[in-house]
Amino acid sequence: MSHCDCGATAGPLGVCADYYHGVLSEEQRHPRMYRWHAVVVCAYLLQHPSGGPDAYLEGQYRLLQFYADKGLDALTRLQAHRVARNNHRARAAADPRPLAPYAPLPATRPAGGFRATFSDLPFHDGSFVADGHAAYGHRIDTIARATLETYGSPPRRETTKARPPKRG
């Protein structure tokens, strides 16, 4: 059996790159699957840093932490906001504030050892979502969190606000 750059054993479709390209292709046919696009790209490129420019890994690492902290809906809103600001008519610079609280990319990169990888994704009946979009989302979430764990990302922050004491 061959191994992937991330150290994972190849699955029935091949190495993680084969799964990644399959996911990207299938996203075009399944809008509910496409919701996970940013998480898929960030996790894949962090697990396979040779697959993309180093200049973007820092942002991808922070986006993945943002996702783990705030959830998919918040990440979708942030990405839409960033795309709108990037519009040539808007002429606005990227807003670094939403990602500033998150840890920077560690100087040393993990050499494999991810507890979940793309080659772990089940592919049945010609689809990654044969058992439903919720199950697919759960698997992508597992890959994202495994990526952060292996990079040594701090645990998810508590986002609830302190409640004032009850008056008695």
C-alpha positions as CSV (number, residue, x, y, z in Angstrom):
1,M,0.0,0.0,0.0
2,S,1.2,3.5,-0.7
3,H,1.2,6.3,1.8
4,C,0.1,9.9,1.5
5,D,2.3,13.0,2.2
6,C,0.5,13.3,5.6
7,G,1.5,9.8,6.5
8,A,-1.9,8.2,6.0
9,T,-2.3,4.9,4.2
10,A,-4.0,5.2,0.9
11,G,-7.6,4.3,0.8
12,P,-9.7,2.6,-2.0
13,L,-9.6,5.8,-4.1
14,G,-5.9,6.4,-3.5
15,V,-4.0,9.0,-1.4
16,C,-5.6,12.0,0.2
17,A,-5.1,14.2,-2.9
18,D,-7.4,11.8,-4.8
19,Y,-10.1,12.1,-2.1
20,Y,-9.6,15.9,-1.9
21,H,-10.1,16.4,-5.6
22,G,-13.1,14.0,-5.5
23,V,-14.7,16.1,-2.7
24,L,-14.1,19.4,-4.6
25,S,-15.7,17.9,-7.7
26,E,-18.7,16.5,-5.8
27,E,-19.2,19.8,-4.0
28,Q,-20.3,21.3,-7.3
29,R,-23.3,19.0,-7.4
30,H,-24.3,19.2,-3.7
31,P,-24.8,22.8,-2.4
32,R,-25.2,21.4,1.2
33,M,-21.9,19.7,0.9
34,Y,-20.3,22.9,-0.4
35,R,-21.0,24.6,2.9
36,W,-17.9,22.7,4.2
37,H,-15.6,24.0,1.4
38,A,-13.5,26.4,3.5
39,V,-13.0,23.8,6.2
40,V,-12.1,21.1,3.6
41,V,-9.5,23.4,2.0
42,C,-8.0,24.6,5.2
43,A,-7.7,21.1,6.7
44,Y,-6.4,19.5,3.6
45,L,-3.7,22.1,3.0
46,L,-2.6,22.0,6.7
47,Q,-2.3,18.3,6.5
48,H,-0.5,18.5,3.2
49,P,1.4,21.8,3.3
50,S,3.4,21.0,0.1
51,G,0.1,21.2,-1.8
52,G,-0.2,25.0,-1.5
53,P,1.7,28.2,-1.0
54,D,3.3,28.6,2.5
55,A,2.1,32.2,2.5
56,Y,-1.5,31.1,3.0
57,L,-1.0,28.5,5.7
58,E,-1.0,31.0,8.5
59,G,-4.5,32.3,7.5
60,Q,-5.8,28.8,7.0
61,Y,-4.6,27.7,10.4
62,R,-6.4,30.7,12.0
63,L,-9.6,30.1,9.9
64,L,-9.7,26.5,11.1
65,Q,-9.4,27.6,14.7
66,F,-12.1,30.2,14.1
67,Y,-14.3,27.4,12.7
68,A,-13.6,25.2,15.8
69,D,-14.4,28.0,18.1
70,K,-17.4,29.6,16.4
71,G,-18.9,26.9,14.1
72,L,-19.7,26.5,10.5
73,D,-22.3,29.3,10.3
74,A,-20.0,31.9,11.7
75,L,-17.2,30.7,9.3
76,T,-19.6,31.0,6.4
77,R,-20.5,34.6,7.4
78,L,-16.9,35.5,7.8
79,Q,-16.0,34.1,4.4
80,A,-18.9,36.0,2.8
81,H,-17.7,39.2,4.5
82,R,-14.1,38.6,3.3
83,V,-15.2,38.0,-0.3
84,A,-17.4,41.2,-0.3
85,R,-14.4,43.2,1.0
86,N,-12.2,41.7,-1.7
87,N,-14.5,42.9,-4.4
88,H,-12.7,45.3,-6.7
89,R,-15.4,47.9,-6.2
90,A,-15.1,47.8,-2.4
91,R,-11.4,48.6,-2.4
92,A,-11.2,47.6,1.3
93,A,-8.2,45.8,2.7
94,A,-8.6,42.4,4.4
95,D,-9.8,42.8,8.0
96,P,-7.5,40.8,10.3
97,R,-9.5,41.5,13.5
98,P,-11.7,38.4,13.4
99,L,-8.7,36.0,13.2
100,A,-6.4,38.0,15.5
101,P,-7.3,36.2,18.7
102,Y,-6.2,32.8,17.3
103,A,-2.8,31.2,17.7
104,P,-0.3,31.7,14.9
105,L,0.9,28.7,12.8
106,P,3.5,26.8,14.8
107,A,7.1,27.1,13.4
108,T,7.4,23.3,13.3
109,R,4.9,21.4,11.3
110,P,3.7,18.0,12.2
111,A,5.0,15.1,10.1
112,G,1.8,13.1,9.9
113,G,0.1,11.4,12.9
114,F,-3.3,12.9,12.2
115,R,-6.1,10.8,13.8
116,A,-8.4,11.5,10.9
117,T,-7.4,12.2,7.2
118,F,-9.1,12.6,3.9
119,S,-8.2,9.0,2.9
120,D,-10.4,7.9,5.8
121,L,-13.5,9.4,4.1
122,P,-16.0,6.7,3.0
123,F,-17.0,6.7,-0.6
124,H,-20.1,4.7,-1.4
125,D,-22.3,4.5,-4.5
126,G,-20.1,7.1,-6.2
127,S,-20.5,9.7,-3.5
128,F,-19.0,11.1,-0.3
129,V,-22.5,11.9,1.0
130,A,-24.2,8.6,0.3
131,D,-25.2,8.3,4.0
132,G,-26.3,12.0,4.2
133,H,-24.9,15.5,4.5
134,A,-25.0,15.4,8.3
135,A,-22.7,12.4,8.4
136,Y,-20.4,14.0,5.8
137,G,-20.3,17.2,7.9
138,H,-19.4,15.2,11.0
139,R,-16.5,13.5,9.2
140,I,-15.2,16.8,7.9
141,D,-15.4,18.3,11.4
142,T,-13.5,15.3,12.7
143,I,-10.7,15.8,10.2
144,A,-10.6,19.6,11.0
145,R,-10.3,19.0,14.7
146,A,-7.7,16.2,14.2
147,T,-5.7,18.7,12.2
148,L,-5.8,21.3,14.9
149,E,-5.0,18.7,17.6
150,T,-1.9,17.5,15.7
151,Y,-0.7,21.1,15.2
152,G,-1.1,21.6,18.9
153,S,-3.8,24.2,18.7
154,P,-5.2,25.4,22.0
155,P,-8.5,23.8,23.0
156,R,-11.7,25.5,21.9
157,R,-12.4,28.6,23.9
158,E,-15.5,29.1,25.9
159,T,-17.6,31.7,24.1
160,T,-20.4,32.1,26.6
161,K,-20.4,35.3,28.6
162,A,-20.4,35.3,32.3
163,R,-23.9,35.8,33.8
164,P,-24.5,38.3,36.5
165,P,-25.2,36.8,39.9
166,K,-28.9,36.3,40.7
167,R,-30.4,38.7,43.1
168,G,-31.8,37.0,46.0
